[in-house]
Amino acid sequence: VQLQASGGGAVQAGGFLRLSCAASGRTFSGYTMAWFRQAPGKEREFIAAMFRSTGRTYYADSVKGRFTISRDNAKETMYLQMSSLKPEDTAVYYCAADATLIFSSMTRSSSYDYWGQGTQVTVSS
């Protein structure tokens, strides 16, 4: 599956953005989808995921209550609605997909076979 992330930009603290991840090439509904981010000099960090069969979601504590992951299987697109943005949310955001991972491994970047190219989010104070 090919992934294309978009929607990043520059916002002020407290603002909001919606990221999109368009998928193509395989049956979208059969993939667990996730968002990760990577700030300069830091490791790639798990943000949120939606499991393929149940739609169950899981969030990192750092974004819980502020970010919402969703997907539209008909449009083959995943979204990340981000609100109450903070300067520490500044990073390149990546979408990822995998068809076979188990729920307990959703937060590990190594669990995902497919990655989008990343979209930059910059939050100023």
N, C-alpha and C positions, 0 to 999 in steps of 0.2 A: 504494500500500500504506500502511496505517496502522500506526504503531508505538507501543507502550506500554511504557515502561521502568518497572521496579520493583525493589525489593530493597535500596535504599540504607538507610543508617542510621548510627549513631554507634558506633564500636568503639575499643578501645585499640590502640596500636601492637603489632604482632605478631599481631593477630587476623585474622579472615577474614570475608568476605561473599560472597554469590553474587547477582549482578544477573541479572535476566531482561528480555528484550525480546520481547513478544508481537506478532506480526504478523497482519494481516488484510487481506483485500481482493484479493490477487493470489496467484499461485503462489509460495509462499515459497522453494522450492528454486531458483528462477530468479534470486535476488538475492544479490549479494555483501553480506555483513553486516559491520558494524564497530562498534567502540566508540571514542568520543572522550571527552575530559573537558575541563572548563574551570574553572580556579581563579579566584578574584576578582582582577581586574586583569591577567589573563593571557589569551593567545590560546587558542583551542580547540586541543587537542593530541590527536594520534592515539595510540590505545592498542593496538588489536588488530583484525585483520580475518580473515575467512574467505572465500575466493574461491568464487564460485557454482558453477562447473562441476567443479572439482577438489577442493574442500574444503581447499585449501592455506591454511595460516595464516601470519600475519605479525604480529610484535609490535614495539612500541617497545622500545628498549634499556632504558628505565627500568623496565619491568615484566616483561621476559623472565625466565622462571624462577619468577616469583611469580604471574602471572596466566595463566589458560587460557580461551580462547574455544572455545565449542562450539555446536552447533545441533541441534535435533531437528525435522527437516522434517515429521514426522507431527504434531507438536504446534504447528508453525509458531512456534517459540520459539528464541531465541538466548540464550546464557548467558555470563556472565563470572565465572568463579571467581577470587576474589582472596584471596591468602594473604600472610602476612608483611607486613601492611599497615604503611605508614609515614605519619607526619604529612603528608609531602609528597604523599601520594596524595589528600589532601582536595580535593574538587572536586565539581562537578555532572557526572555521567556521562550521556552521551547515546548512544543507539543510532542507527545510520544504515543505510540500504539503498540499493542501486542495481542496476539490471538490466543496464547496458551498459558500465560502466567497465572499463578494461583493468587488468591486474595491476599494472603499473608506477605506476598512479595511485591505488592503494588507500589511501595514507596522507594524501591531500589531502582536506580537508573539502569543498572545492568539487566533488569528484567525485561526491558523494552527493546524490540528489534527495529522499530521504525521511528524516525525522528524528523521533525520539521526543521527548517533552517534557522529559526529563532527570530524574535521581534523585540526591539529595544523598548523598554519602559523606563522613563526617567521622571522621578518625582522630586521636585524642588521644595525647599522649606520656606 
